[in-house]
Amino acid sequence: MSALRAGLLGLGMMGRHHARVLRSLEGVELVAVADPGGDPHGVAGGLDVLPDAEKLITAGIDLCVVAVPTAFHEEVGLVLAAAGVHALVEKPLASTVEGAEKLAAAFEAQGLVGCVGHIERYNPALQNLRARLDHGELGEIYQVITRRQGPFPNRIADVGVIKDLATHDIDSTAWVTRGRYRSVSARTAHKSGRKYEDLVAVVGQLDDGTVVNHLVNWLSPMKERVTVVTGERGAFVADTIAADLTFHANGVRLLEWETMASFRGVTEGDMIRYAIPKPEPLRTELTAFRDAILRNRDGTGAAVGTDPDAGGGDVVGMREGLAIVEVAEAILRSAAQGRTVGLG
């Protein structure tokens, strides 16, 4: 079978990495790139830099990676769906719930593979964590805490920290636990002089009662990407920068102090850092996108990625991306109104 003809829309910070991986991906040929702002990182190679999605489509592409600002996702995605082009849209899927719904419906109506670039799902530490939770290694899950902090990314101009960064943690938390958000309560801060929030603290609850906490900002001089899952047998700590996963076991120790003998607490036990394979998450993500398109072509699977319980090698479907935008907007409403917001 001939190689899939790929287009890339957006040649910024993420676009340059997509171009590198697409060029090295077996069964895929990067045939056209587009960015109305030109090619600041020099990734086009010998390809002409086209001005828009319409010109990409005329190049005869089978698939497109969309790495433009969030504000343009809905418009561009609808153009690609109408042309019958499979698409991977960088997260978040759209600026609004309504826009995300339109995109999901458009790709479903055309029978196309439409997916969202929630790349943290492909981080080796989180994939290994999810597998261990599925096998019951932690027992009952009590709490999930995420911390995503770092300096301001100059590439972001059209959304705040919730839709740009917290969507990573919303998605990865729901994915590793196989849960859905029941409610969120949030507070934000605006410190950089922009109209969008720079910091958010979220307390939420999943449908099974698991408590979640997300601390996200782009005001910190240090970079931190940590997920901690605490349960009845201990805690997993996933460092997604280093792609390391560590387990802190609950220890077993007899309490000799009679006054404390009735206290049902935990003690420090063994700590294990797992040796896990560490493939590049972006390559894993784009490989899954390619494979979903091939399954769609030969009819061996409904490869539109709508299954919220799909395995780590599958794509993140647009319906899943829509759910993440719904949670993000609930967080924004909670912060604006100073109250807990429930989700259906």
N, C-alpha and C positions, 0 to 999 in steps of 0.2 A: 504494500500500500504506500502511496506517495506521502511525503512528509506533510504535516499540517502547516498551513501557511499562517504565520502569526503576525499580528500588528501590535504596536505598543503606542499608547496615547499618554503622553506625559513623560518628559525626560529630566525630571528633577532628581531629588535625592533617592527616592525609591525607584523611579524609572530607570536610573542607570544600573541598579542591581538587577532589575527584571531583565534588562537588555543583556547583561552578562550571562545570566542563567538561561534565558531563552536560546541564546546562541549555542550553548553547550548541551542542550537537552536533545537526547536522541528522539528522532521522529518528528521534530519541530524545526521549522526554518523561519527565522525572523526576516520578513520580506519588506516591512514598511514601518516607519516610525513617524509620529506627529507631535508637534508642540507649537502652539502659536507664539511662544516665547523663545523659540530657537532651541539650541542644544548646548546649554552652559557647561556640561561635563564632557562633551566630545564623545558621546557614546554611539552616534549614528553610524560611524564607520563609513562605508561607501554608499550608504542609503541617503536619499534626499529626505530632508526634514519637512514633512507635509504640515499644512496649517490646521487640519481638523479631522474629526472622525469620518466625515463624508469622503474625504480624499483617501483615508485609509481603506474604506470599504471598496473604493474603485480599484484598489490594488489587488483585489481578489483574495481577501483574507478569510480564513476559517475561524479564527479566534482572535480575541483582542484582550490585552491587559490594560486596564484603565487606572492610571496613576496620576490623575489630575486633582486639583483641589476639590474638596467635598461638595462645594456649591454647584459643581458642574456634573456630578455623578448621575443625577436623574436625567438630565437632558441628553447626555452622551449615551447612557445606557439604553434609553428608549430608541435612539437612532440605531444602535447596534442590533437590538432585538428585532426591530422592523426589517433590518437587512438580513436577518438569519445568521448573525455572527454570535458564536459562543463568547461569553465574557467573564473575566475575573475582575471584579471592581474592588479597589483597595477600600479598607474599612475607614469610617463607617459607610454602610451601603448608601445612605443618602442623608441630606441635612434634616429631613423631617420624616415622621412616620408615614405621612401620606405619600411622599416621594418613594420611600422604600417599598411600600405596598404596590405602587404602580410598577416599579421595576420587577418585583417578584412575579406579579401577574403577567407582565409582558413576556418574560422569558418562559414562563409556564405555558402560556398560550401558544407559543411558537415551538414548544418541545425542545428548547435549547438548554444547554448547560449554563446556568447563571450562578456564579458563586462570589463569595466575599473574601477579601484577603485578611482574615483574622489569623495572622501568621503565628501568634503565640501557641495555637493549637498544635503546631508542628515542631515546637521546641522539644528536644529530646527529654528534658527534665520533666515537663508536664505530660508528655505522652507516657513516660514510664510511671509517673505518679498516678495517672488515670488507670493504667493497667493494674497497679497494686491496690488501688481502692476498689476496683471491680472484683479483685480476688479476695476482698475482705481483710486485707492485712492490717488495716487500722481499726476494724470493727465499726461501731457506730461513729459517724462524723458529728462533731459538736460545733466546730467553728472553722471558717476560712478567712484568713487575713491576707491582704495584698498591700504591698508598698511599691509605688512606682514614682520615683522622684529623680529630678535631674535639672540641668540648666534649660533655659528656654530654647526651643528649636526654631531658628529663624525662618524655616520653610513654612511654618504654619501662620496663616493670616485670616482664615475665614471661619474658624471654630475655636471654642475654648478647650480647656484641658479635659473636660468631661467627654466630649465626642472624639477628641483626638487621641487621648491616652487612656481614660478610664474604660472606654469600650473594650480595650484589650483585656482588662481584668474582669469586667462583667462577663464577657464571653468565656474566658478561660475558667472562671469559677463555675459557671453553669455547666460547662463541658466536662470538667474533671469530676464533678460531683453527680452529673446527670440530673441536675435539679433545675428548677425554674424559680425566678424571683417572685415572691409573694408581696413584699413591701420594701420601700426604701425611705430613709430619712437622711437629709444631707445639709451641709453648710459649705458655703463657698467664700472665696476672697478674691478681690480684684486689686492687684498691687502693681501691675506694670503699666497702667495708664491706658490699656486697651478696653474695649467694651465687653470682651469675653473674660470669663473667670480663669484665674491662674492656679487656683488651689481648690481642692474639694476633699471633704471628709464624709464618708458614707457609712451608715450602719443599715444593714438590710437583713432580710430573712428569706430563706428559700421555702419552697412549698412543703418540705419535710421538717421544717423547724430549725434547720441549720442557720446559725447566726453568721453573717458576713460583715467584714469591715474593709473598706478600700480607702487608702490614703494616697492621693495623687496630686502632684504639682510639677510645675516646671520653673520653680524658684530656688531649687537646691543646688549648691555647688558640687555635690557628690551625686553619682548616678547609682540608683538602687532599683532592682527589679526582683522582688521576693514574693513568694507565695507560701504561706504556712497553713497547713491543714492539721487541725488538732482533733483527736478522737479518743476512744476509750482505751486504746493500746499505746498511745504516744502521739507523736507529731512528725509529719513530713515537712521538710523545708526545701523548696525548689528555688534555686538561684538561676533565673533564666538568662542572665548575662553570661555566666560561666557554663550554663546547661548542666549544673550539678544538682543531684538529689540526695538529701541526707535524711536519715530516720533517727529520731530520738525516742527510744523505748521507755515506757513506764517501768521503773524498777520495782522489785519486790523486796520489802524490808519490814521486819517485825518491829512494831513500836513498843519500846520498853517503858515509856513514860505513861503511866496508867491514865493520866488526865487526857492524853491525846489519843488513846487507843481507839476511841469511837470516831475519830476524824477520818473521813473517807477521802483522802487526798492521794497524790501520786508522789513518787520519788524519782530521782534521776537514775536512769538505767543506761544500757549500752547505746552508743551512737555509731551508726553505720553510714558511710558515704559510698553510694553504689557506683561501680564502674559500668557506665552505659555507653553505647555507641553514640556519636555526636555528629550526625549528618547535618548539613546546612539546612535550617528550616525553610528558607525560600525555595531551595531545590526540591525539598519534599512536597511543598505546597504546589509548585508548578507541575511537578510530576503527577500529582493527584489530579490536577486540572486536565492535563493531557489525557490521562487514562480515563477520566470521566467522559471526555469527548469521544474517545475511541469506543467506549461502551455504548454511548448514545448512537454512534454511527452504525454499529453492527447489531444493535437491538438486544444486547445481552443484559441490559440493566436500565432502570429508569434513572439515569445518571444526572439528574438535575440537582441532586444534593439537598433534598428537602427533609431528610430524616434527621431529627435532632439527636438521635441515639447512634448516629453513624460512627464507625470506627475511626481511629486516628489517621488512617491512610486515605480517607474520603475527603471530598471537598466540603466547604462550609456553604450550605445552600442559602439562597436569598431569603427564604422564610426565616432561617436562623438569624441572618443579618438583620432582618426586620425586627425580630424579638429584641435584639440588642439595642437598636435605636429606640424602641419603646421604653426599655429600662433607662436609657440615657436621658430621654425626655422626662421621665418620671423623676429622676434625680434633679434635673433642672427645675421642675415645678416644685419639688420639695424644698429646695434651697430658696426659691423666690417667695414661697408662701409660708415658710417656717413650720411645716407640718409633715407628718408621715404620709406618703402616697402609696396606695395599694395598686397592685397590678392584677389584671384579670387572669 
